[in-house]
Amino acid sequence: MNVGLHNWIKLLMLGCIWGASFMGVAVALEGYTPLTIAALRISLAAICLTTLVCITGPGLPAFNTAEGRIVWLCALLMGVFSNAVPFSLLSWGMTQVASGFAGVTMAVVPLFVLPLAHILIPGDRMSLRSTIGFCCGFVGVVVLIGLDAFASTGADLETLARLACVAAALCYAIGAIVTRLCPNTNMLSLSAAALLCGAVLILPIALVKEGFPSSAPMRPTFAVIALGLIPTALAQVMLVQVIRSAGPAFLSLVNYQVPVWSVIFGFALLAETLPSQLFIALALILGGLLITSTRRRTR
């Protein structure tokens, strides 16, 4: 599959956006609880995209045809596996484990996507080249984060939180497969429908479990708004475009970039020390991307 330069540009943008989102979640947790963060960012994104599709003309997908109902079923599954569940799991997990571990788990997404795509999507078959590329990229992420990310913090729920982060990675992989298998429809409408379904599901759960926020501190509130508009609303549109154009296996490569961008933002905005292993990790990650994306030459 010829992914095209525009998909590579979107992939780099998504890596940057999602890399910054970990910092945003950490700031949001200063004033809000995990389910509330997930519900607010998904709801804000759903309002933005639904308004946009209604104003620009496409509207939400139709429901009065068999294909339209399949699209809505896919949107529901995307709302569950690409938004509501992983956002909630990661937000809660980051209250118990180091953010470095959460970054490592995002690199597991390609390892989940690869066998799922091999089974469910014609043409996306596992090969020796792709397997080597994925492994190379994953090693690069581990080198970047360092083995200290796996050291126990002594938190009572740490083991469960680690499993929650891994489960979030699996959810993202399932959501990517569902997006690719969805019938052809307007991508912006599909994104809005997925977020709308996610909001309808997560809002009542957040209200029952955590209630209304007792306060709205400025810094965490700004972080929640930014999470809703950029890594949720904007990234959802880009995610759907890339998956439908280049496939879920290609999109899964973004998860190798997320830890890199997280380190860059921490160094540039939070004055954190740049790790000495950064350049080795970058070489491994970019090498994995190159190995995976290079088409086998024919005679």
C-alpha positions as CSV (number, residue, x, y, z in Angstrom):
1,M,0.0,0.0,0.0
2,N,1.4,3.4,-1.0
3,V,0.8,5.5,2.1
4,G,1.8,8.9,0.5
5,L,3.6,11.9,1.9
6,H,0.5,13.5,3.4
7,N,-0.1,10.4,5.6
8,W,3.5,10.6,6.9
9,I,3.0,14.3,7.7
10,K,-0.2,13.5,9.6
11,L,1.5,10.6,11.4
12,L,4.2,13.0,12.7
13,M,1.6,15.5,13.7
14,L,-0.4,12.9,15.6
15,G,2.8,11.7,17.4
16,C,3.4,15.3,18.5
17,I,-0.2,15.9,19.6
18,W,-0.5,12.6,21.5
19,G,2.9,13.0,23.1
20,A,1.8,16.3,24.6
21,S,-1.4,14.7,25.8
22,F,0.3,12.8,28.6
23,M,1.5,16.1,30.0
24,G,-2.1,17.4,29.6
25,V,-3.6,14.5,31.5
26,A,-1.0,14.9,34.3
27,V,-2.0,18.6,34.7
28,A,-5.7,17.8,34.5
29,L,-5.4,15.2,37.3
30,E,-4.3,18.1,39.6
31,G,-8.0,19.2,39.8
32,Y,-10.2,16.5,38.3
33,T,-10.8,12.7,38.7
34,P,-10.0,10.2,35.9
35,L,-13.5,9.4,34.7
36,T,-14.4,13.1,34.8
37,I,-11.4,14.0,32.6
38,A,-12.3,11.3,30.1
39,A,-16.0,12.4,30.0
40,L,-15.2,16.1,29.7
41,R,-12.6,15.8,26.9
42,I,-14.8,13.4,24.9
43,S,-17.9,15.5,25.4
44,L,-16.2,18.7,24.4
45,A,-14.7,17.0,21.3
46,A,-18.1,15.5,20.4
47,I,-19.8,18.9,20.6
48,C,-17.2,20.5,18.4
49,L,-17.2,17.9,15.7
50,T,-21.0,17.4,15.7
51,T,-21.5,21.2,15.3
52,L,-18.9,21.3,12.5
53,V,-20.5,18.5,10.5
54,C,-23.9,20.0,10.9
55,I,-22.7,23.5,9.8
56,T,-20.5,22.3,6.9
57,G,-23.2,20.0,5.4
58,P,-22.3,16.3,5.8
59,G,-24.2,15.8,9.0
60,L,-24.1,12.7,11.0
61,P,-24.3,9.3,9.2
62,A,-27.7,8.2,8.1
63,F,-29.5,5.6,10.2
64,N,-32.3,4.6,7.8
65,T,-30.3,2.2,5.6
66,A,-28.6,-1.1,6.3
67,E,-25.2,0.4,5.5
68,G,-25.9,3.4,7.7
69,R,-26.7,1.2,10.7
70,I,-23.4,-0.6,10.1
71,V,-21.6,2.7,10.1
72,W,-23.3,3.6,13.4
73,L,-22.3,0.3,14.9
74,C,-18.7,0.9,13.9
75,A,-19.0,4.4,15.4
76,L,-20.3,2.9,18.6
77,L,-17.4,0.5,18.8
78,M,-14.9,3.3,18.0
79,G,-16.5,5.4,20.7
80,V,-15.9,2.5,23.2
81,F,-12.5,1.3,22.1
82,S,-10.8,4.5,20.7
83,N,-12.2,7.0,23.3
84,A,-14.2,6.1,26.3
85,V,-12.5,3.0,27.7
86,P,-8.8,3.8,26.9
87,F,-9.1,7.5,28.0
88,S,-10.6,6.3,31.3
89,L,-8.0,3.5,31.8
90,L,-5.0,5.8,31.1
91,S,-6.3,8.6,33.3
92,W,-6.8,6.3,36.2
93,G,-3.6,4.4,35.5
94,M,-1.5,7.6,35.6
95,T,-2.7,8.2,39.2
96,Q,-0.9,5.0,40.2
97,V,2.1,4.4,37.8
98,A,4.9,6.5,36.4
99,S,4.0,8.4,33.1
100,G,7.0,6.6,31.6
101,F,5.3,3.3,31.9
102,A,2.2,4.7,30.3
103,G,4.3,5.9,27.4
104,V,5.9,2.4,27.0
105,T,2.5,0.8,26.8
106,M,1.5,2.9,23.9
107,A,4.3,1.2,21.9
108,V,2.5,-2.1,22.5
109,V,-0.3,-1.0,20.2
110,P,1.4,-2.1,17.0
111,L,2.1,-5.5,18.5
112,F,-1.7,-5.8,19.1
113,V,-2.6,-4.4,15.7
114,L,-0.3,-6.6,13.7
115,P,-2.0,-10.0,14.4
116,L,-5.5,-8.4,14.5
117,A,-5.0,-6.9,11.0
118,H,-3.4,-10.1,9.8
119,I,-6.6,-12.0,10.7
120,L,-9.3,-9.4,9.9
121,I,-8.0,-7.1,7.1
122,P,-7.2,-8.5,3.6
123,G,-3.8,-7.3,2.4
124,D,-2.4,-6.5,5.9
125,R,-0.3,-9.6,6.4
126,M,2.5,-10.1,8.8
127,S,5.9,-10.4,7.2
128,L,9.5,-10.8,8.5
129,R,10.3,-7.2,7.5
130,S,7.3,-5.8,9.4
131,T,8.0,-7.9,12.4
132,I,11.6,-6.8,12.6
133,G,10.6,-3.2,12.2
134,F,8.0,-3.4,15.0
135,C,10.5,-5.1,17.3
136,C,13.2,-2.5,16.5
137,G,10.9,0.4,17.3
138,F,9.7,-1.2,20.5
139,V,13.3,-1.7,21.7
140,G,13.9,2.0,20.9
141,V,11.0,3.0,23.1
142,V,12.2,0.9,26.0
143,V,15.7,2.4,25.6
144,L,14.2,5.9,25.7
145,I,12.1,5.4,28.8
146,G,14.7,3.2,30.5
147,L,14.1,0.2,32.7
148,D,13.5,2.5,35.7
149,A,10.0,3.1,34.4
150,F,9.2,-0.5,35.4
151,A,10.4,-0.1,39.0
152,S,7.8,-0.4,41.6
153,T,6.5,2.8,43.2
154,G,5.0,0.9,46.1
155,A,1.4,2.0,45.3
156,D,-1.3,-0.4,46.4
157,L,-3.0,-0.5,43.0
158,E,0.1,-0.3,40.9
159,T,-0.2,-3.8,39.3
160,L,-3.8,-3.2,38.4
161,A,-2.9,0.2,37.0
162,R,-0.2,-1.3,34.8
163,L,-2.7,-3.8,33.5
164,A,-5.1,-0.9,32.8
165,C,-2.4,0.8,30.7
166,V,-1.8,-2.3,28.7
167,A,-5.6,-2.8,28.3
168,A,-5.8,0.7,26.9
169,A,-3.3,-0.2,24.3
170,L,-5.3,-3.2,23.3
171,C,-8.4,-0.9,23.1
172,Y,-6.6,1.4,20.7
173,A,-5.7,-1.5,18.5
174,I,-9.2,-2.8,18.4
175,G,-10.5,0.7,17.6
176,A,-8.1,1.0,14.7
177,I,-9.3,-2.3,13.2
178,V,-12.9,-1.3,13.5
179,T,-12.2,2.1,11.8
180,R,-10.6,0.4,8.9
181,L,-13.4,-2.1,8.5
182,C,-16.2,0.5,8.6
183,P,-18.1,1.0,5.3
184,N,-17.0,4.0,3.2
185,T,-18.6,7.2,4.6
186,N,-17.7,10.8,5.3
187,M,-14.7,10.7,7.6
188,L,-15.6,13.8,9.5
189,S,-19.2,12.5,10.1
190,L,-17.7,9.2,11.3
191,S,-15.4,11.0,13.7
192,A,-18.3,13.0,15.1
193,A,-20.5,9.9,15.5
194,A,-17.7,8.0,17.3
195,L,-17.1,10.8,19.8
196,L,-20.8,11.3,20.3
197,C,-21.3,7.6,21.1
198,G,-18.3,7.8,23.4
199,A,-19.7,10.8,25.2
200,V,-23.1,9.3,25.7
201,L,-21.5,6.2,27.2
202,I,-19.0,7.8,29.5
203,L,-20.9,10.8,30.8
204,P,-23.5,9.0,32.9
205,I,-20.8,6.6,34.2
206,A,-18.6,9.5,35.3
207,L,-21.5,11.2,37.0
208,V,-22.6,8.1,38.9
209,K,-19.1,7.1,40.0
210,E,-17.5,10.6,40.6
211,G,-20.3,13.1,40.6
212,F,-20.1,16.7,39.5
213,P,-16.6,18.4,40.0
214,S,-16.6,20.3,43.3
215,S,-14.4,23.0,41.8
216,A,-12.9,24.1,38.5
217,P,-9.2,25.2,39.0
218,M,-7.9,27.2,36.2
219,R,-4.8,25.2,35.3
220,P,-6.5,21.8,35.2
221,T,-9.5,23.2,33.5
222,F,-7.4,24.7,30.7
223,A,-5.7,21.3,30.4
224,V,-9.0,19.5,30.0
225,I,-10.2,22.0,27.3
226,A,-6.9,21.6,25.4
227,L,-7.3,17.8,25.7
228,G,-10.8,17.9,24.3
229,L,-10.0,20.2,21.3
230,I,-6.6,19.0,20.2
231,P,-5.7,15.4,21.0
232,T,-9.3,14.3,21.0
233,A,-11.3,16.3,18.4
234,L,-8.6,17.3,15.9
235,A,-6.7,14.0,16.4
236,Q,-9.8,11.9,15.9
237,V,-10.3,13.4,12.5
238,M,-6.7,12.8,11.5
239,L,-6.8,9.3,13.0
240,V,-9.8,8.3,10.8
241,Q,-8.2,9.8,7.7
242,V,-4.9,8.0,8.1
243,I,-6.5,4.6,9.0
244,R,-8.9,4.8,6.0
245,S,-6.1,5.9,3.7
246,A,-3.1,3.9,4.8
247,G,-4.4,1.3,7.2
248,P,-4.3,0.6,11.0
249,A,-0.8,-1.0,10.9
250,F,0.6,2.3,9.4
251,L,-1.2,4.4,12.0
252,S,0.2,2.2,14.8
253,L,3.7,3.4,14.0
254,V,2.7,6.7,15.7
255,N,2.9,4.9,19.1
256,Y,6.7,4.7,18.7
257,Q,6.9,8.5,18.4
258,V,4.7,9.4,21.5
259,P,7.4,8.7,24.1
260,V,9.9,10.8,22.1
261,W,7.6,13.8,21.9
262,S,6.8,13.4,25.6
263,V,10.5,13.8,26.4
264,I,10.9,16.7,24.1
265,F,7.9,18.6,25.6
266,G,9.2,17.8,29.1
267,F,12.6,19.2,28.2
268,A,11.3,22.3,26.4
269,L,8.4,23.3,28.6
270,L,9.2,21.8,32.0
271,A,13.0,22.2,32.0
272,E,13.5,18.4,32.4
273,T,17.0,17.0,31.8
274,L,17.3,15.5,28.3
275,P,18.2,11.8,28.7
276,S,21.5,10.7,27.3
277,Q,19.9,7.7,25.6
278,L,17.6,9.9,23.5
279,F,19.6,9.8,20.3
280,I,20.1,6.0,20.5
281,A,16.4,5.6,21.0
282,L,15.6,7.9,18.1
283,A,17.8,5.9,15.8
284,L,16.1,2.6,16.8
285,I,12.6,4.1,16.5
286,L,13.3,5.7,13.1
287,G,15.0,2.6,12.0
288,G,11.9,0.6,12.9
289,L,9.7,3.0,11.0
290,L,12.0,2.7,7.9
291,I,12.2,-1.1,8.0
292,T,8.4,-1.4,8.3
293,S,7.5,1.2,5.7
294,T,10.0,0.3,3.0
295,R,8.4,-1.6,0.2
296,R,10.1,-4.7,-1.0
297,R,11.7,-4.1,-4.3
298,T,10.6,-6.3,-7.2
299,R,12.9,-7.5,-9.9
